Amino acid sequence: MVLCQNSAAVLASSQGLSTAVADAILRDHLYGLELAKRPAEGSLGERSKAAADRIQAGLVDRKLDVIRSGVAAIEWGFGMQAENGSFPGGCGGMQDASLFIEAAARSILLMNALAPDSPLAERADGWMQRVHEGARWLARCVDVDSGTNLQQEPWTLAAALGESANATGDRLLRHEAEKCAFIGMKAQRPIDLSRLDAVFDAMAMAARFFWVCSSDEIRESIAYTLEATLEQAVAVASESLPTCLDFSSWAQSLTYGARILGRPSYSLFAARIGELRRDS
């Protein structure tokens, strides 16, 4: 396998990050990927949440076993997909399907960016049609005007459709992703300790859509939403910082937020969480 000499620099260039921040994100994730150390298990959504992170971390640290674990989880998910792009049996609904399409589309972008001219890039190209079909099925299932199938997390749909649009060049998917993002921006609720994992999950997805969104106006609105939400979430977390949490989502959303908003304090807070996690 041929990897880029400076994977963090390539990821920084492809996703609008500084090299230092990209490196921090990728290495923080490697620590948080307990699932990479054991066989993939759980629902489509549970496997999907870790799959792209495994591929990303494995590419950066040149760990083929971690990459293979993520690839296997993605291909297991494709095995549940019908010819029309849907996910009929054994899938936990739209949210699970959205998590899978987001993970698969992000993996395509990562493998093409970090391992070009390699078998991994060829595999990513082989996934393209399945991701495209899945994303178009998701878009057909969503009625933004009525709110149909948007009761779960609109930011997950925005990221799934936006990354798929970026990978495939489908302008209709890009438009649908933008509509989902607007729903996400309007759906902000007060944050308490019980919702912190869900909030950081959502903001990680919002940041992922930010990197692939081509509209400066929408990117500005997403940045405003990230700032308002992360500020409140960090304040709540600081009062009673839990140690049993989804470290990967917290680290990711905070480090993305630090870069997008120019707030290094978020990266420091992510590091503090990491220290608590290691000591717990």
N, C-alpha and C positions, 0 to 999 in steps of 0.2 A: 504494500500500500504506500502510495506517495502522498505525504502530507506537506502542506505549506511550511516553510521554515519558521515563520512567525505567525502562528494561528491566531493569537490574540489580536495582532495588527490587522489581519484579514477580516476577522469578525468585527473589529472596531470600524473598519472602512465600510463594511457591508451593512452595519446596523447603526451607524452614526455615533459610536462610542469612542471615548479616548482609549488608547491602548492599555493604560493602567487600569481603567475601570473594567474593560473587557476581560483583562487577565484576572482581576479580583472576582468578577462575577463567575467566571468559569471555574476558578479554583474553589471558591466558596461552595459552588454546586457539587463539586466532586466530593467534598466532605459530607454533604447532605444526602447523598444517594445511597442510603442503606439498601434500597431495593436492588441496586446493581450487584450486591453481594450475594443475592439469593435468587432462585428461579422466579420468573415473573408470575404473579398470582393476582386474583381479584377480578373485579369487573373490567369492562372495556375502559371506562373512565379512569379507574384506579391505575391500570397499567399504562394508559396513555400519558397521565400526568408525569410519570417518571421517564418514559421512553425517549423523548427528545432530549431531556436533560442528560441521560446516559450517553447518547450519541455525541452531544456537545462536549461533555466532560472527557469522554474517551478520545475524541479527536484532538483536543488540546493537549492532553497528557499522553497521547499515543498509547492508549490502553485498549488493545484489540478486544479483550474479553468484555470490557464495558460497552464498547461500540456494538459488539455482536449481541449483547443482552438487549440493548435498545432496538436494534434492527429486528430481532426476533419478536419483540413485543409489537412493533409496528406491523410486521407481516402476519402475526397472529390476528391483529385487528382487521387486516384486509380479508382474512379468511371468513370474517363474519359479515362482509359486505355483499349485498346483492348486486345483480348486473345493472340495475337502475341507479346505483349509488347509495341506496338506503341501507339501513342496518336493522333487519327484522328480528330474528331470534336472539335472545340472550343479551340484548343491549338495554341499558338503563335509560332509554329515551333520548330526547334531543340533546340533553346536556352531555351524556356520555359520547354521543356521536360527534358533538362539537369539539369535545376535548380530544377525541381521536384525530379528527381532520386537522385540528390545529397542530397537534404533535407531528403528524405525518408531513404537513406542509412545511413546518419549521425545520424538520429533519432534512427535507429536500433542499431548502435554502442553505442549511448548515453544511451538508455534504458537498454541495456544489461550490460553496465559498471556501471551505477548509480543506477539501480533498479533491480538487479538480483533476481531471485526466487520470482518475483512479477507478478501480472497480466500484467503489462506493458511489462515485458520481454517476456511473452507469446504472447502478441500482436505483439511485434517486430518479433518474430519467424513466426507469421502468415503473416507478410509483406514480408518475405524473398524471396519467390518465385516470387512475383510480381515485386520486385526490381530487382531480377536477370533477369527476362524476359525483363524488361525495359532497363536495362543496356546492355544486349546482343543486343537488337534492336538498341540502340544508337551506339554501336560498329559496327553493320552491315551498318549503314547509313553513317559512316565516312570513307572517303578515304584520309588518311594522305598524300599519295604521290601526289595526284592531288589537295589537299586542299578542296575537296568536303565537304560541311557542316561544314567547320571550319572557315567560314568568321566571325562568331560571336566571342565567347570567348573560345579559346582552354583550358584555365585554368578551366572553368566551367566543360567541358567534362572530363578533367583530374581528377578533384576532384570527379565527379559523378562516373566515371568508377573505380577510385582507391578505393574509400570508399566502392563501391559495391563489388569489388574484396576482400577487407579486410573482409567484412561481410559474403561473400559466399564462399571464398576460391577459386574463379575462376582465374586461372593463365592467361588465355587468356585476360580477362578483365584487369588484372594488366599490361600486355604487351601493350595493346591498350592505357591505361592511360599514360604510360610512353611516347609513341609516341606523344600523344597530348601535354604533358608537353614540349617536345622538340620543338614543333611548337610554343607554348607559349613563350618559351625562345628566339626564333628567331624573334618574332613578336613585339618587343619593339619599341615604337614610342615616339617622343618628347611629353612632358606633358605640357598642359596649364590648366588654371583654369576651362575651360569648361569640361575637361575630368577627373577631380579629382575623382568624385564619381565612374566612370567606372574603373579608375586605382585602387582605393582602393578595389572595388569589386573583381577585378581580383587578386589582391595580397592576399586577404582573401582566395580565392579559391586555390591559389598557396600554401599558408601555410597549408590549410587543406590537400592537396595532400602530402605535405612534411611529415606530421605526419603519413601517412599510407604507404608511399613509402618505399620499402625494400632495395633499391639500394643506398649504401652510395655515389656512384659517382653522381647519379642523385640528391640526396639530397643536395650535395655540390653545384651543378649547380643551383638548385632552390634557395639556400641561396644567391648565388652571384646575381641572378636576383632580389630577394627581396631587397637586399642591394642597388643595383643600382637604382631600381625603387622607393623605399621608400625614399631614399635620395633626389632624384629629386622632388618627389611629396611633401615632407615636405617643401622643399625650396620654391616651387611654392605657397603652401598653406600659408606659413608664411608671404609672401609678402602681401597677401590680403585674410585673413582667412574668408571664408564664414560661415554664421550661418545656412543657409538652406541647409542641406546636409544629407546624409545617415549615421547618427551617428553610427549605429551598425557596418557597414562595416568598417568605419574609425577606430573605437575603436578596432575592432577585428584584422584587418590587422596590425595596429601599435603595439598592445600588443603581437601578435604572432611574429612580426618582432623583438620586443625587446628581446623575449626569444630565438629565433633562432639565432639571430646575436649578442646577448649580448650587446644590445644597450638600456639601461634604459631610455635614452632621448626620445625614441619613446613612451614609456608608459607615460612619463610626458607630451608629446605633446597631446596624447589622452586625458589625464586628463584636459588639457587646453581647448580642444575642448568641452569636457563635461561641463565645467564651462560656456563657452560661450553659449552652448545650453540651459543650465538651466536659464541663465540670459536673454535670448532673448525672 
